């Protein structure tokens, strides 16, 4: 069973490698074949494609009009003081996030061994809250645990997330 699974995986990797190597040739042959088909065929493909594009364009324009009118009705009732208030609140929230990030970076120093038993620490899977905080605060949060005792801690890295 293991050998058959392994051989199937090898075939898939071989096919991927083959396609990755010859993707350009397949694309050229496909384009040439499609071009010849379109030159030789006697169907009304142009008319069908044209009608489909016109229908799609009309739907897009109709949707944009309704979206624009709804947005205009929403913005029509907003005063300049409201916009300034919203901007000030957003700036204040940004400053709070910046301050929390700075304090969190100071509270989570780097370490290479367990401060309790001085054993080596191992990287463990981060919790969902750490991933969400990392996205919000634009930091990389790494979760570590000691293999000897129950010590768990995080390291907050200020490098940008990829």
C-alpha positions in Angstrom: 0.0 0.0 0.0 2.8 2.4 0.9 4.7 1.6 -2.3 1.7 2.2 -4.5 1.0 5.6 -2.8 4.6 6.5 -3.2 4.6 5.6 -6.9 1.5 7.6 -7.5 3.0 10.7 -5.8 6.1 10.2 -8.0 4.0 10.1 -11.1 2.2 13.3 -10.1 5.5 15.1 -9.4 6.8 13.8 -12.8 3.7 15.2 -14.6 4.0 18.6 -12.8 7.7 18.8 -13.7 6.8 17.9 -17.3 4.1 20.5 -17.5 6.3 23.1 -15.8 9.1 22.4 -18.3 6.9 22.5 -21.4 4.2 25.0 -20.5 5.3 27.4 -23.2 5.1 24.8 -26.0 1.6 23.7 -24.8 0.4 27.3 -24.8 1.7 27.9 -28.3 0.2 24.7 -29.7 -3.2 25.5 -28.0 -3.2 29.1 -29.4 -2.4 27.9 -32.9 -5.1 25.2 -32.7 -7.7 27.7 -31.4 -6.7 30.2 -34.2 -7.0 27.5 -36.9 -10.4 26.4 -35.5 -11.7 30.0 -35.5 -10.6 30.5 -39.1 -12.1 27.3 -40.4 -15.4 27.1 -38.4 -18.7 28.3 -39.8 -20.5 28.9 -36.6 -21.7 32.3 -35.4 -19.2 32.5 -32.5 -18.5 36.2 -33.0 -22.1 37.1 -32.7 -22.6 34.9 -29.6 -19.4 36.4 -28.0 -20.5 39.9 -28.9 -24.0 39.4 -27.5 -22.5 37.9 -24.3 -20.1 40.8 -23.9 -22.9 43.4 -24.4 -25.1 41.6 -21.9 -22.2 41.6 -19.4 -21.4 45.2 -20.0 -25.1 46.2 -19.4 -25.2 44.3 -16.2 -21.9 45.9 -15.0 -23.2 49.4 -15.9 -26.6 48.8 -14.2 -24.8 47.5 -11.1 -22.4 50.4 -11.0 -25.3 52.9 -11.4 -27.2 51.4 -8.5 -24.1 51.2 -6.3 -23.2 54.8 -7.2 -26.7 56.1 -6.4 -26.8 54.2 -3.1 -23.3 55.6 -2.2 -24.4 59.1 -3.2 -27.5 58.9 -1.0 -25.3 57.7 1.9 -22.7 60.5 1.4 -25.3 63.2 0.7 -26.4 63.2 4.3 -22.8 63.3 5.7 -21.5 66.7 6.8 -17.9 67.8 6.7 -17.7 67.8 10.4 -18.8 64.1 10.4 -15.9 63.2 8.0 -13.4 65.1 10.2 -14.8 63.3 13.3 -14.4 59.9 11.6 -10.9 60.8 10.5 -9.9 61.9 14.1 -11.3 58.7 15.5 -9.4 56.6 13.0 -6.1 58.5 13.8 -6.7 57.9 17.5 -7.3 54.2 16.9 -4.1 54.0 14.8 -2.1 55.7 17.6 -3.6 53.3 20.2 -2.6 50.3 18.0 0.9 51.8 17.6 1.3 52.3 21.4 0.0 48.8 22.2 2.4 47.3 19.6 5.4 49.1 21.2 4.5 48.0 24.7 3.9 44.4 23.6 7.3 44.4 21.8 9.0 45.4 25.1 7.0 42.9 27.2 8.0 39.9 25.0 11.8 39.8 24.9 13.8 37.2 23.0 15.0 34.1 24.9 16.8 30.9 23.8 16.3 28.8 26.9 13.5 28.3 29.5 13.8 30.9 32.3 12.3 28.3 34.7 14.4 25.2 34.2 17.0 26.4 31.7 16.2 23.7 29.2 16.0 24.4 25.4 12.7 25.7 24.2 10.9 24.5 21.1 8.7 26.3 18.6 5.1 25.2 18.9 2.0 26.0 16.8 0.7 29.5 17.4 -2.8 30.0 18.7 -5.5 31.8 16.8 -5.4 34.8 19.0 -1.6 35.2 18.3 -2.3 35.0 14.5 -5.0 37.6 14.8 -2.9 39.9 17.0 0.0 39.5 14.5 -2.2 40.7 11.7 -3.7 43.6 13.6 -0.4 44.8 15.0 1.8 44.0 12.0 4.2 41.8 13.9 5.3 38.2 13.7 4.4 36.3 16.9 6.2 33.0 17.5 5.0 30.6 20.2 7.5 28.6 22.2 7.2 25.9 24.9 9.6 24.1 27.1 9.9 20.4 26.7 10.9 19.8 30.4 8.4 21.9 32.2 5.1 23.6 31.4 6.6 27.0 30.4 5.0 28.7 27.4 5.8 32.1 26.0 5.7 34.2 22.8 8.3 36.2 21.0 7.1 39.3 19.1 9.2 40.1 16.1 9.0 43.6 14.6 9.9 42.4 11.1 7.0 42.8 8.7 4.8 39.9 7.8 5.3 38.7 4.3 
